[in-house]
Amino acid sequence: MFEHEKELYEAKANILKALAHPTRLFMAEKLLQRDYCVCEFVKMIDADISTISKHLSILKNAGIVKDDKRGKQVYYHLKTPCILQFTECALNIIESNQKEQSKLISHIESDMED
């Protein structure tokens, strides 16, 4: 692997790492719908403001969200909404895995009955 390829894969991995937390993924998916301020996330997630701010900071540093100060509030929005297209793919993988596990369980139960 060439150095520039390695750097590109590291950059991609950093974006995925930023989203690899349930709270941050939830926040990013909410931001698909509209802009949210920190205070709204505090209520939705039932976490303190410092925790929410830390999650948003990670998303911002990864280039996933951008902030916008409006009066006394800071609102966040997705810079590139396409970032979450992979979540549909993730759901497909989850469904596929469940089907495979169900088939395996059926085979095991069938073998036990014989």
N, C-alpha and C positions, 0 to 999 in steps of 0.2 A: 504494500500500500504506500502510495506516495504521500509526502508530508501535507500537501494541500488537500488530499482526500481525507487524511486523518483529521485535519482541522475541521473539515466540513462535517464529518461524522460526529466529532466532539460537539460541534455547535448544535447539531440535530439532537444529540443525546441530552444536552443541557435544557433544551426546550421540553423534551419529554420528561425529564426529571422534575422540572417545575410543575408539570401537570400530574405527576405521579403521586399525588396526595388527594385523598377523597374530598377534603374541604376545598382545595384549590381547583379541582376538577368541577365541583359543584358551582363554585364562584364563576368560573369561566363559562360554564353552560348557562348560568343565569344571565351573564353579560351578553349572550347571544340575543336575548330578548330586548334588553334596553340597558342604559347606563344605570349604575347603582352607586350610592355613596357608602362610605365606610359604615355609617350609622345603620343603614338598612341591612348590611351584611351582619352586623353585630346582633340585630334582632332575629334575622333568619337562622343564623348558625348557633345562636345562644353561646357566644364566646366573648371574651373581653376585647376591647378595642386594640390592645397591643398585639394580641394573637391575630386578629383580622388584618391589622396593618402589616404584620410580618408576612402573612400569606400573600397579600397584595404586592408587597415589596419584591417577593420572589418572582411573582408573575411579571411584574414590571421589569425587573432586571433581566429576565429571559426574553423581553421584547414582546410579550404576549398581550399585555394591557398597557394602556396609557391613562394618565390621570389628567383631570381638568378641574381647576379650582373655580367654584361658583359660590361667591359670597364666602361664608365661613365653612362650607362643605367642600370636600374633595370627592369628585365623581370619577368613576373608572369605566372604561369601555374597551372592548377587544380591538386591537390594532388590525388584526386579520382574522375575521370570523371563520375562515376556512380551516383554521387550526383544529377545530373540533370535528371535522369530517371523519376523523379516525374513530370517534366514539361510536358511530353507527357500525363501523367494522368491528369494533370491540364487542358490541352487542351480538353481532353475527357469530363471533367466535364463542361467546358465552352460550348461545343457543346451540351451536354445533357440539360443544363439549357436553352440554346437558343431554342431548340426544344420544351421543356416544355412551355416556355413563348409564343412561336408561336402558340402552340395548345390552350393555354388559351386565347390568343387574338382572334383566330379564333372562339372559342366558344362564347366569348363575342360579337363579331361582328355578329355571327349567331343569337344569342338571340335578339340583337337589331333590326335585320331585321324582326323578327317574330312579 
